[in-house]
Amino acid sequence: MALKITMDCIACAACVEDCANQAISEGPGIYVIDPERCTECVGFHEAPQCVAICPVDACVPDPDYLETREELLTKRNKRLPLQS
């Protein structure tokens, strides 16, 4: 399941740098998470880094993007550069 940022966001940008998928960007007034890029940090960290760093708990699961752990890993692997 991708995450989303709620209107509780204070636009501090703390989450942007910690996003392993570069899925977070500045939106109109708050930051937004691209659900096509978000893997909830599966394959990178034990827990979503945006959730851990957000000072106001504005990063929450997005029920519109339900995905299994396997689907999140597949999405992550598609985004990784090819190893030679």
N, CA, C and O of each residue as an XYZ file, in Angstrom:
336
protein
N       0.850     -1.174      0.000
C       0.000      0.000      0.000
C       0.890      1.228      0.000
O       1.802      1.338      0.820
N       0.642      2.115     -0.877
C       1.369      3.381     -0.878
C       0.908      4.208      0.320
O      -0.141      3.956      0.914
N       1.709      5.176      0.644
C       1.352      6.109      1.709
C       0.876      7.406      1.078
O       1.100      7.660     -0.105
N       0.219      8.215      1.884
C      -0.179      9.548      1.438
C       0.089     10.521      2.572
O       0.274     10.117      3.720
N       0.108     11.781      2.248
C       0.329     12.831      3.233
C      -0.983     13.578      3.411
O      -1.594     14.031      2.442
N      -1.403     13.698      4.652
C      -2.678     14.346      4.962
C      -2.530     15.865      5.053
O      -1.423     16.401      5.009
N      -3.643     16.525      5.177
C      -3.663     17.987      5.307
C      -3.026     18.456      6.613
O      -2.853     19.657      6.819
N      -2.677     17.523      7.493
C      -1.974     17.884      8.720
C      -0.522     18.269      8.453
O       0.157     18.776      9.345
N      -0.043     18.032      7.234
C       1.329     18.338      6.838
C       1.638     19.814      7.117
O       0.851     20.703      6.791
N       2.799     20.046      7.727
C       3.216     21.421      8.013
C       4.268     21.902      7.008
O       4.886     22.949      7.208
N       4.470     21.144      5.938
C       5.388     21.492      4.847
C       6.805     21.747      5.337
O       7.472     22.674      4.878
N       7.262     20.916      6.275
C       8.613     21.084      6.821
C       9.674     20.432      5.945
O      10.859     20.734      6.088
N       9.271     19.545      5.044
C      10.150     18.843      4.104
C      11.055     17.808      4.767
O      11.982     17.316      4.123
N      10.823     17.469      6.006
C      11.653     16.474      6.698
C      11.618     15.126      5.990
O      12.609     14.396      6.009
N      10.521     14.792      5.380
C      10.343     13.479      4.749
C      11.024     13.352      3.390
O      11.349     12.243      2.967
N      11.237     14.441      2.720
C      11.716     14.403      1.337
C      13.065     13.702      1.217
O      13.207     12.791      0.401
N      14.034     14.093      1.990
C      15.378     13.541      1.893
C      15.433     12.069      2.293
O      16.242     11.314      1.754
N      14.591     11.656      3.225
C      14.631     10.277      3.715
C      13.890      9.288      2.829
O      13.949      8.085      3.083
N      13.198      9.753      1.802
C      12.436      8.852      0.937
C      13.375      8.112     -0.011
O      14.000      8.719     -0.880
N      13.467      6.794      0.164
C      14.364      5.962     -0.650
C      13.944      5.903     -2.111
O      14.762      5.590     -2.976
N      12.692      6.198     -2.393
C      12.157      6.097     -3.754
C      11.989      7.450     -4.446
O      11.512      7.507     -5.580
N      12.365      8.507     -3.795
C      12.163      9.859     -4.312
C      10.711     10.047     -4.734
O      10.415     10.600     -5.794
N       9.813      9.569     -3.872
C       8.380      9.612     -4.169
C       7.695     10.843     -3.599
O       6.519     11.074     -3.879
N       8.399     11.636     -2.810
C       7.783     12.780     -2.146
C       8.234     14.067     -2.808
O       9.424     14.283     -3.039
N       7.260     14.920     -3.110
C       7.564     16.213     -3.720
C       6.635     17.275     -3.148
O       5.631     16.977     -2.502
N       7.003     18.510     -3.405
C       6.204     19.629     -2.922
C       4.943     19.752     -3.765
O       4.994     19.790     -4.995
N       3.830     19.813     -3.085
C       2.552     20.004     -3.749
C       2.013     21.377     -3.402
O       2.737     22.200     -2.842
N       0.768     21.637     -3.721
C       0.181     22.938     -3.388
C      -0.120     23.043     -1.887
O      -1.158     22.575     -1.418
N       0.788     23.654     -1.155
C       0.591     23.864      0.276
C       1.139     22.764      1.172
O       1.551     23.034      2.300
N       1.149     21.538      0.690
C       1.690     20.421      1.461
C       2.530     19.550      0.531
O       2.530     19.743     -0.685
N       3.229     18.608      1.106
C       3.986     17.657      0.295
C       3.076     16.512     -0.109
O       2.080     16.235      0.560
N       3.417     15.848     -1.203
C       2.601     14.751     -1.714
C       3.497     13.549     -2.008
O       4.691     13.694     -2.269
N       2.896     12.362     -1.959
C       3.601     11.125     -2.255
C       3.046     10.556     -3.548
O       1.834     10.396     -3.695
N       3.934     10.250     -4.487
C       3.549      9.624     -5.747
C       3.322      8.137     -5.478
O       4.281      7.420     -5.192
N       2.089      7.659     -5.563
C       1.806      6.260     -5.239
C       2.470      5.273     -6.200
O       2.651      4.105     -5.856
N       2.831      5.728     -7.393
C       3.512      4.846     -8.342
C       4.969      4.607     -7.949
O       5.580      3.635     -8.393
N       5.521      5.477     -7.130
C       6.914      5.353     -6.691
C       7.026      4.815     -5.266
O       8.040      4.209     -4.917
N       6.017      5.022     -4.449
C       6.073      4.658     -3.027
C       6.006      3.142     -2.838
O       5.120      2.467     -3.363
N       6.972      2.631     -2.074
C       6.980      1.207     -1.720
C       6.923      1.016     -0.206
O       7.193     -0.077      0.292
N       6.577      2.063      0.521
C       6.588      2.037      1.987
C       7.959      1.647      2.518
O       8.077      1.121      3.625
N       8.982      1.904      1.737
C      10.379      1.589      2.071
C      10.648      0.090      2.147
O      11.693     -0.319      2.654
N       9.727     -0.737      1.654
C       9.946     -2.181      1.623
C      11.188     -2.455      0.777
O      11.320     -1.945     -0.336
N      12.083     -3.254      1.311
C      13.325     -3.557      0.623
C      14.441     -2.574      0.920
O      15.589     -2.811      0.545
N      14.127     -1.483      1.581
C      15.123     -0.485      1.950
C      15.293     -0.401      3.466
O      16.412     -0.435      3.979
N      14.173     -0.292      4.172
C      14.175     -0.094      5.620
C      13.104     -0.976      6.261
O      12.225     -1.502      5.578
N      13.190     -1.128      7.574
C      12.210     -1.929      8.320
C      10.837     -1.248      8.383
O       9.812     -1.918      8.505
N      10.825      0.074      8.300
C       9.579      0.840      8.397
C       9.653      2.027      7.447
O      10.747      2.464      7.086
N       8.496      2.556      7.035
C       8.496      3.734      6.171
C       9.194      4.916      6.857
O       8.840      5.303      7.971
N      10.168      5.465      6.184
C      10.953      6.543      6.767
C      10.172      7.845      6.910
O      10.415      8.609      7.845
N       9.245      8.106      6.004
C       8.447      9.334      6.119
C       7.572      9.284      7.378
O       7.384     10.295      8.055
N       7.047      8.103      7.678
C       6.231      7.937      8.885
C       7.094      8.176     10.117
O       6.675      8.853     11.056
N       8.294      7.620     10.111
C       9.186      7.740     11.264
C       9.645      9.173     11.507
O       9.812      9.576     12.658
N       9.851      9.947     10.444
C      10.432     11.286     10.580
C       9.385     12.393     10.726
O       9.694     13.463     11.250
N       8.168     12.156     10.276
C       7.148     13.218     10.265
C       6.812     13.688     11.682
O       6.386     12.890     12.516
N       7.003     14.984     11.953
C       6.751     15.487     13.306
C       5.262     15.610     13.662
O       4.918     15.782     14.831
N       4.383     15.521     12.663
C       2.949     15.677     12.943
C       2.130     14.452     12.523
O       0.903     14.519     12.461
N       2.799     13.348     12.238
C       2.125     12.099     11.853
C       1.185     12.275     10.661
O       0.063     11.768     10.658
N       1.662     13.003      9.649
C       0.835     13.268      8.464
C       0.980     12.210      7.379
O       0.232     12.238      6.401
N       1.911     11.285      7.520
C       2.114     10.219      6.528
C       1.345      8.984      6.984
O       1.645      8.392      8.021
N       0.356      8.613      6.192
C      -0.537      7.521      6.571
C      -0.762      6.589      5.378
O      -0.534      6.982      4.234
N      -1.210      5.355      5.639
C      -1.520      4.442      4.527
C      -2.621      5.021      3.637
O      -3.560      5.657      4.115
N      -2.482      4.785      2.341
C      -3.476      5.242      1.375
C      -4.318      4.041      0.946
O      -3.839      3.203      0.181
N      -5.549      3.940      1.417
C      -6.382      2.775      1.109
C      -6.728      2.643     -0.374
O      -7.231      1.601     -0.793
N      -6.472      3.667     -1.167
C      -6.720      3.594     -2.610
C      -5.624      2.825     -3.343
O      -5.765      2.525     -4.528
N      -4.529      2.503     -2.641
C      -3.395      1.818     -3.269
C      -2.966      0.626     -2.414
O      -1.903      0.646     -1.793
N      -3.796     -0.398     -2.390
C      -3.488     -1.608     -1.640
C      -2.527     -2.478     -2.436
O      -2.790     -2.807     -3.592
N      -1.410     -2.852     -1.812
C      -0.417     -3.691     -2.465
C       0.157     -4.662     -1.432
O       0.299     -4.324     -0.257
N       0.479     -5.857     -1.885
C       1.112     -6.826     -1.002
C       2.588     -6.492     -0.878
O       3.115     -5.674     -1.632
N       3.249     -7.126      0.072
C       4.693     -6.948      0.229
C       5.416     -7.359     -1.057
O       6.369     -6.702     -1.474
N       4.966     -8.430     -1.670
C       5.584     -8.897     -2.909
C       5.420     -7.870     -4.030
O       6.349     -7.643     -4.804
N       4.260     -7.260     -4.117
C       4.041     -6.223     -5.138
C       4.928     -5.011     -4.881
O       5.455     -4.415     -5.819
N       5.095     -4.645     -3.609
C       5.955     -3.518     -3.265
C       7.416     -3.827     -3.607
O       8.136     -2.959     -4.101
N       7.851     -5.059     -3.344
C       9.215     -5.451     -3.709
C       9.419     -5.426     -5.219
O      10.465     -4.988     -5.698
N       8.434     -5.889     -5.964
C       8.516     -5.853     -7.425
C       8.623     -4.415     -7.912
O       9.427     -4.113     -8.793
N       7.818     -3.536     -7.345
C       7.870     -2.118     -7.721
C       9.246     -1.541     -7.394
O       9.817     -0.797     -8.191
N       9.772     -1.884     -6.228
C      11.094     -1.413     -5.823
C      12.153     -1.893     -6.811
O      12.995     -1.110     -7.252
N      12.111     -3.171     -7.159
C      13.116     -3.734     -8.054
C      13.055     -3.135     -9.457
O      14.083     -3.041    -10.127
N      11.889     -2.734     -9.904
C      11.756     -2.077    -11.209
C      12.437     -0.710    -11.216
O      12.892     -0.244    -12.260
N      12.505     -0.073    -10.053
C      13.050      1.268     -9.948
C      14.572      1.269     -9.776
O      15.223      2.284    -10.023
N      15.137      0.141     -9.355
C      16.571      0.079     -9.117
C      17.332      0.086    -10.433
O      16.873     -0.497    -11.415
N      18.492      0.739    -10.466
C      19.317      0.687    -11.678
C      19.848     -0.741    -11.858
O      20.075     -1.455    -10.882
N      20.038     -1.135    -13.087
C      20.569     -2.472    -13.373
C      22.005     -2.575    -12.888
O      22.802     -1.657    -13.083
N      22.329     -3.693    -12.258
C      23.685     -3.961    -11.790
C      24.461     -4.634    -12.918
O      23.914     -5.486    -13.617
N      25.719     -4.267    -13.104
C      26.521     -4.937    -14.137
C      27.624     -5.756    -13.513
O      28.401     -6.391    -14.226
